Each structure stands twice: as structure tokens, then as C-alpha cells.
């Protein structure tokens, strides 16, 4: 009797080693792709977080500017340099805006005042964006005396007293400079240049708000800029191109002005 040998199918040791090697290569490639994608996502997230303060500041300014009121006899919008300090560069480079707006407050009406300006902070070594706010009772008290005296020539300075702007303001963001406010007509054309004060009857259709900002993490890499405010407004200088330009980001928004009447 002849015995039959049973043929058994399977992989040889060499085939198993080749398969394991291919699998290992695929795993390594996939891990590299995943790590690269994760690193890109983290860098993008860090960039978003770094400028979150600046974006929040712009959003807050634009939402309040949209609420600008048209009040008879009062300057609804004043684009003028009320705040000043021993900083020629900032006084020329940073513009300022002051407006009457409708806002909830502790006063008897909703007619409040707000202002936006930049100040140089030597301890910080940079500019900060500030917001001034006066409630409706303060606005009414400051304007009533001028109206009763029939002297409204200096209303912006009375509503927003220059000597109290900084001490009564809050910081919206650090390392923000080159603050600009450009009034536009209904077709989007620029109106007469800064400074200007607008009252009821002669009002711009929109306001272009813009500024430059760097991340608060960036100043650790700055050298010399913190010692001289003028460097922040010299974009062609070597120190600006080498240190500020790679870090800065430009923010801009156009705000349509409806100039509602106070209730």
C-alpha cells in the first residue's frame, strides 16, 4: 500500500520576514505623516492663540463703533489726538477716535462716550491699545455746562478730558501700534484726512479701522525697540525689518456707520 503525503499550505520564514518589514515601513511612514500634520496644527493653533487678544480688541472696537449715535449739537465722532504723552513717534503714528454710542450703563440714559488710543508703556517696552469709557450721567454733566454757557467749541475735549483719559481707561491689547481710523463716504472713497470732528448732518458712511500687532511672546526676541518708541514707526529701518516685520500681523475692518438716534 502506497501512502499519500498531505501537502500543507503556509508562509515560509522568509515571506514572513518580508511582510513584517513592509508593515514596519508603512507604520513608520504613517507615523511621520501624522506627526507632521500634528505639528502643523499646533503651529497654526499657536498662531491663532498668539493674536487672539488683538482680534478680540478689533472686534470690540468695531462692535462699539457700529453703535455710534447721532446726537443734536454734540460731536458724534471725533478723530483727533486728545491724548498725548512725551512720545513724538506715537503722537504722529497712532491715531485716536472718540465717539458717542448707545451702551448699557448705570446712568439714566443710553448715551455714553468711548475712546480708543495707544499709549507707550516704558515698563512693557511697547505700545498698548486703550479704551476710555464714560457713562451717560458723566456725558450729560460735562456737556450741560457747555451748552448752558453757549460754548460748544471744545466739546470733544470736555466729553473726553485729555488729563483723565489714561487713568480712566482699560487695556484692550498689548504690543499694538499704528492705529488708524479712515472715514469713508458711501462709495468707499476716503473723506478729508485725520483729524476731523463729525457732528449730526455731516457724517461719514463708514470707518476703516486698522492696526499692527505682534504676539505678546514676540517681545522676548526684541532688542533696542523697547528703548526707543520711534523704531516702531520706521518700517524701512534695519532694526524694524529684522525684528518687528517677521513678527507683526496687520488687522483691519470696515465698519458701516448707521448713526442711530438715542432713545
C-alpha positions in Angstrom: 0.0 0.0 0.0 1.4 3.5 -1.0 0.9 6.3 1.5 0.0 9.8 0.3 1.8 12.8 1.7 -0.5 15.6 2.7 0.6 19.0 1.2 0.3 21.8 3.8 -0.1 25.4 2.6 1.6 28.3 4.5 4.2 31.1 4.5 7.9 30.4 4.7 10.0 32.2 7.3 11.5 34.5 4.5 8.0 35.5 3.4 7.0 36.3 7.0 10.1 38.5 7.5 9.4 40.4 4.2 5.8 41.0 5.3 6.9 42.3 8.7 9.4 44.6 7.2 6.9 46.1 4.8 4.4 46.5 7.6 7.0 48.3 9.7 7.9 50.7 6.9 4.2 51.5 6.4 3.8 52.2 10.1 6.8 54.4 10.2 5.6 56.4 7.2 2.1 56.8 8.6 3.5 58.0 12.0 5.7 60.5 10.2 2.7 61.9 8.3 0.6 62.0 11.5 3.4 63.8 13.4 3.9 66.3 10.6 0.1 67.0 10.5 0.0 67.4 14.3 3.0 69.8 14.3 1.3 71.9 11.5 -1.9 72.0 13.5 -0.1 73.0 16.7 1.8 75.8 14.9 -1.4 77.1 13.4 -3.2 76.9 16.8 -0.3 78.8 18.5 -0.5 81.5 15.8 -4.3 81.8 16.4 -3.8 82.0 20.2 -0.9 84.5 19.8 -3.1 87.1 18.1 -6.4 86.3 19.9 -6.1 89.4 22.1 -5.6 91.6 19.0 -8.6 90.1 17.2 -10.7 90.5 20.3 -9.7 94.1 20.6 -10.6 94.8 17.0 -14.0 93.0 17.4 -14.8 95.1 20.5 -13.9 98.3 18.8 -15.9 97.7 15.7 -19.0 96.5 17.5 -19.0 99.7 19.6 -18.2 102.0 16.6 -21.3 100.4 14.9 -23.4 101.8 17.8 -22.3 105.4 17.2 -25.2 107.8 17.8 -26.2 111.0 16.1 -26.9 113.5 18.9 -28.1 117.0 18.1 -25.4 119.6 18.9 -22.8 117.1 20.0 -19.8 115.6 18.2 -20.9 112.1 17.3 -17.4 111.1 16.1 -14.1 112.9 16.8 -11.0 111.6 15.1 -8.4 113.8 16.8 -5.4 113.5 19.1 -6.8 114.3 22.5 -4.4 112.0 24.4 -0.7 112.9 24.3 2.4 111.9 26.0 6.2 112.5 25.7 6.3 110.4 22.6 6.5 112.2 19.3 6.6 109.0 17.3 3.3 107.7 18.8 1.6 111.0 18.6 2.2 111.1 14.9 1.8 107.4 14.1 -1.1 106.4 16.3 -4.5 108.0 15.5 -7.3 108.3 18.0 -11.1 108.0 17.8 -13.8 109.3 20.3 -17.5 108.7 19.8 -20.9 108.8 21.4 -22.6 105.4 21.5 -25.5 103.6 22.8 -24.4 101.3 25.6 -25.9 99.8 28.8 -24.7 101.6 31.8 -25.6 102.7 35.3 -26.7 106.2 34.1 -30.2 107.5 33.3 -29.9 107.2 29.5 -28.0 105.1 27.0 -25.8 108.0 25.6 -22.3 107.1 26.6 -18.8 108.0 25.4 -15.9 105.9 24.3 -12.5 106.5 23.0 -9.6 104.4 21.6 -6.0 105.4 21.6 -2.5 103.9 22.0 -0.1 104.7 24.8 3.6 104.0 25.1 4.4 101.8 28.2 8.2 102.0 29.1 7.9 99.1 31.6 6.4 96.9 28.9 8.7 98.2 26.1 5.9 98.7 23.6 2.5 100.3 22.8 -0.8 99.2 24.2 -4.3 99.8 22.8 -6.6 101.5 25.4 -10.3 102.1 25.7 -11.8 105.0 27.6 -15.5 104.9 28.6 -17.8 107.5 30.3 -21.3 106.6 31.3 -24.4 108.6 30.3 -24.5 110.7 33.5 -20.9 111.7 33.1 -21.5 112.7 29.4 -24.7 114.7 30.4 -22.9 116.5 33.2 -19.9 117.5 31.1 -21.9 118.8 28.2 -24.7 120.5 30.0 -22.4 123.2 31.4 -21.0 124.0 28.0 -24.4 124.1 26.3 -25.8 126.3 29.1 -22.7 128.6 28.6 -23.3 128.6 24.8 -19.8 127.5 24.2 -19.6 124.1 22.4 -16.3 124.8 20.5 -14.3 122.4 22.7 -17.0 119.7 23.3 -14.7 116.8 22.4 -12.1 117.9 25.0 -14.8 118.3 27.6 -16.5 115.0 27.0 -13.2 113.2 26.9 -10.9 115.3 29.2 -7.3 114.6 28.0 -5.9 114.6 31.5 -8.2 111.7 32.6 -8.1 109.5 29.5 -5.3 107.2 30.5 -6.1 106.9 34.2 -9.8 106.1 33.4 -9.0 103.7 30.5 -8.6 99.9 30.2 -6.1 98.0 28.1 -7.6 96.1 25.2 -4.3 94.6 23.9 -0.5 94.9 24.3 2.0 95.4 21.6 -0.5 97.1 19.3 0.5 100.2 17.3 0.0 102.1 14.0 -3.7 102.6 15.0 -5.5 104.2 12.1 -9.1 105.5 11.6 -10.1 106.4 8.0 -13.5 107.9 7.3 -15.2 106.8 4.0 -18.2 108.1 2.0 -21.0 105.9 0.7 -18.9 104.8 -2.3 -16.0 103.9 -0.2 -13.9 106.9 -1.1 -11.7 108.5 1.7 -13.0 111.6 3.3 -10.9 114.6 4.5 -7.9 113.3 6.4 -7.4 113.0 10.1 -8.0 114.9 12.3 -11.7 115.6 11.9 -14.8 116.0 14.1 -18.2 115.0 12.8 -21.5 116.2 14.1 -25.1 115.5 13.0 -25.6 116.4 9.3 -22.0 115.8 8.2 -21.3 112.2 8.9 -19.2 109.5 7.2 -20.8 106.4 5.9 -18.1 104.0 7.2 -14.9 103.9 9.2 -11.9 101.8 8.3 -10.1 100.7 11.5 -6.7 99.1 11.3 -3.6 98.5 13.4 -0.4 96.3 13.6 0.2 93.8 16.4 2.7 91.3 17.5 2.2 88.3 19.8 3.0 89.0 23.5 5.5 86.2 23.2 7.4 88.1 20.5 9.0 90.9 22.6 11.3 88.4 24.3 13.2 88.5 20.9 13.2 92.3 20.5 16.4 94.2 21.2 16.5 98.0 21.1 12.9 98.5 20.1 11.7 98.8 23.7 14.2 101.6 24.3 13.0 104.0 21.6 9.3 104.3 20.5 10.4 105.8 17.2 11.6 102.5 15.9 8.0 101.2 15.8 7.2 103.7 13.1 10.4 103.3 10.9 9.4 100.3 8.7 12.4 100.8 6.4 15.0 100.7 9.3 17.2 97.7 9.7 16.0 97.0 13.3 12.3 97.1 12.2 12.9 94.9 9.2 15.0 92.4 11.3 12.9 92.3 14.4 9.4 93.6 14.0 8.5 92.8 10.4 8.7 89.0 10.8 6.5 89.0 13.9 3.8 91.6 13.1 0.4 91.0 11.7 -1.9 93.6 10.2 -5.6 93.8 11.3 -8.2 95.8 9.5 -12.0 96.1 9.4 -14.5 98.4 7.7 -17.4 99.5 9.9 -20.7 100.8 8.5 -22.0 103.7 10.5 -25.7 104.0 10.9 -25.8 106.8 13.4 -29.0 105.8 15.2 -30.8 108.4 17.3 -30.7 108.0 21.1 -33.9 106.7 22.7 
